[in-house]
């Protein structure tokens, strides 16, 4: 197992958990205030954060799986 790749993947998964909570929270807050002038901006940012969370999670899991199952280069 490649420890550097595993730790990098683990950090990416932890970061994606942060974004997984931040994105929907911002989305919920923006949907509560639809008449506010900044609604479109906050809603767009929350969607972007949700997409970043998905991408970071997939990349992190891919790095973890690669660190476990890839053959060592000798």
C-alpha positions in Angstrom: 0.0 0.0 0.0 1.3 3.4 -1.0 1.0 5.5 2.2 1.4 8.9 0.4 -1.4 8.2 -2.0 -3.6 6.9 0.7 -3.1 9.9 3.0 -3.7 12.2 0.0 -7.0 10.4 -0.8 -8.0 10.5 2.9 -7.5 14.2 3.0 -9.6 14.7 -0.1 -12.4 12.6 1.3 -12.3 14.7 4.6 -12.4 17.9 2.5 -15.4 16.6 0.5 -17.3 15.9 3.8 -16.8 19.6 4.7 -18.1 20.6 1.3 -21.0 18.1 1.6 -22.2 20.0 4.7 -21.4 23.5 3.5 -23.1 23.3 0.0 -26.6 22.1 1.2 -26.5 24.5 4.1 -25.9 27.5 1.8 -28.6 26.2 -0.5 -31.1 25.9 2.3 -30.3 29.4 3.5 -30.6 30.8 0.0 -33.9 29.1 -0.6 -35.3 30.5 2.6 -34.5 34.0 1.3 -35.7 33.9 -2.3 -36.7 37.5 -2.3 -33.2 38.7 -1.3 -31.2 40.4 -4.1 -28.3 38.1 -3.5 -30.3 34.9 -4.0 -29.0 34.0 -7.4 -25.4 34.5 -6.4 -25.6 32.5 -3.1 -27.6 29.7 -4.8 -25.1 29.5 -7.7 -22.2 29.3 -5.2 -24.0 26.5 -3.2 -24.5 24.5 -6.4 -20.8 24.9 -7.3 -19.8 23.8 -3.8 -22.0 20.7 -4.1 -20.4 19.8 -7.4 -16.9 20.3 -5.9 -17.9 18.0 -3.0 -18.9 15.2 -5.4 -15.7 15.6 -7.5 -13.4 15.7 -4.4 -15.1 12.6 -3.0 -14.7 10.6 -6.2 -11.1 11.7 -6.5 -10.3 10.8 -2.9 -11.9 7.4 -3.1 -10.0 6.7 -6.4 -6.7 7.6 -4.7 -7.5 5.4 -1.8 -8.4 2.4 -4.0 -5.3 3.0 -6.2 -3.1 3.1 -3.1 -4.5 -0.3 -1.9 -4.7 -2.2 -5.2 -2.0 -0.9 -7.5 1.2 -2.9 -7.7 4.3 -1.4 -6.2 6.8 0.0 -8.7 10.2 -1.5 -7.9 
